[in-house]
Amino acid sequence: MENNNKFTFPSLFENTVQKFGNCNAMALVGQKPFTYNEVDATIKSLMVFYEKLGIEPGDKVALLSTNMPNWGMAYYATVFMGAVVVPMLPDFSVGEIENILKHSEAKAILVSKGLLPKLGKIEAESLQYKIAIEDYSLIEKDSADFKFDSSLQSNTRYTVEENDLAAIIYTSGTTGNSKGVMLSHKNICSNAARSKTIHPIDETDRFLSILPLSHTYENTLGYVIPMIAGACIYYLGKTPVPSLLISAFKEVKPTVMFSVPLIIEKIYQGKVLPSINSKAITRVLYKVPFFRKRLNGIAGKKLMQTFGGELTFFGIGGAKLNSNVERFLREAKFPYAIGYGLTETAPLLAGIGPSKTKFQSTGPALMGVELKIHNPDPVTQIGEVWAKGDNVMLGYYKEPEKTKEVLTEDGWFKTGDLAKMDKDNYLYIEGRLKNMIVGASGENIYPEEIESVINNFKHVVESIVVEKKGKLVAMVHFNYEELEQQYKHLKKEVEDYVDHTVDELIEELQVYVNSRVNKFSQVQMVVAHVDPFQKTATHKIKRFLYH
């Protein structure tokens, strides 16, 4: 493997092994970590196995697995030999998996045992091999010639260039159209190297990975960055339920984590607020800014201890953070940072370290990235974000027309996001261009702004604002569990009381929202939505399902 300090996976990894070979690289929580030397040896053995199977540069290798060290080793073995990795989210449906395998023409798939049933009846002409990711054994084939052997090491020198295709990421976005985003070695590796400049990271850092590795956000920031720095990554190996997380925090004492807003919002709503509201005196004091800051400061120290006490960076991305929760994090002096990006930009476009955050902003453009607000509104200065840089995708796989729609001839990527910038070039995301509603008199209405007001109302978990027959309708999911808890002493009548309370909340909520938004953004109807809304991997509501 060559090492010309290029933005390619083999080049960066070889550099890491030379510097940090004996350092811990990755582990399942509760198990002994693999060192970078051990990871390197496994990758080379896996490349021999791939060669036996006839996998060559340019071939597509799919990954359908929960997070574990073997996921990353399989990913690296694939891209080190110039093949193309096709990571799939574990919660993709059977139909989505089949479409991706067919569309990408994947030759092999590595799958974790728990997800193997999803491959049951799938038929994809190109697919020749199914491999169990836990031990790299072939599924449905039994031959001594096709066995993974950890004693064998590949010495083949594959030529991998910066602009070679490394990954095809299929997005199952909020719009419902799953497209294959083609990312080159340079797209991902340059983005990771530049993102690393936001916050100092070295071989002493410990990452706790809780988001799917198949999502570009966790992949680039939570996997490639620590690899470049020689840091160690820990995986839960199971669904991140609260009890498991708290145990992992104690054991790992993570210094760096990446999350989506939902996780920290749940902690605030489920732990911080109930603790403050449990006493009449603190409930009253919390309404006074001076005392609220003091109480948030105390809660912040407890929160830091919950996370293991050594956290220096808690990255939040994937969706907009609730303003009340962000205010708490600021006053609690919790080391949070908000980033902004898309799968098509590998992903990070804007971000800043914890000490330089601004309220409700994602920070300025990342080093090496150009951002501009295209065609801003003369009054609000809000317009579409356009981006240019080494991290902008090669295009959509087999979709030249869709690629032309979003990439200009001179290299600008149209993000589809609406935002404005302040005098320091900090970005403030207002919503999606596709979600924008044009009012009766031509006013631009941003549903995400109305939703942020709704989501700060008592007992609201989440909401979505849509236009129906010329009216703004707010669909709201209340915390029914919380309401039922209030009336549990009433036994049989509890359901009636909850329904009655929800009806009252709907009336109160409409008045609350309409007193806090401009005239043309006022909602004409509030509808209770009993079930949680369906979401993407980064917990954004799949809006297209509710229009």
Secondary structure, DSSP 4 states (H G I P E B T S, - for coil): ---SS-SSHHHHHHHHHHHHTTSEEEEETTSPPEEHHHHHHHHHHHHHHHHHTT--TT-EEEEE--S-HHHHHHHHHHHHTT-EEEEE-TT--HHHHHHHHHHHT-SEEEE-GGGGGGGTT---TT--EEEETTTTEEES---GGG---TT----------TTSEEEEEE---TTS---EEEEEHHHHHHHHHHHGGGS---TT-EEEE-S-TTSHHHHIIIIIHHHHHT-EEEE-SS---HHHHHHHHHHH--SEEEE-HHHHHHHIIIIIHHHHHTSHHHHHHTTSHHHHHHHHHHHHHHHHHHTTS---EEEE-SSPPPHHHHHHHHHTT--EEE-EE-GGGSSEEE---GGG--TT--BSBPTTEEEEEES--TTT--EEEEEEETTS-SEETT-HHHHHHHB-TTS-EEEEEEEEE-TT--EEEEEEGGG-EE-TTS-EE-HHHHHHHHTTSTTEEEEEEEEETTEEEEEEEE-HHHHHHHTGGGGGGHHHHHHHHHHHHHHHHHHHHHTTS-GGG--SEEEE--SPPPB-TT--B-GGGG-
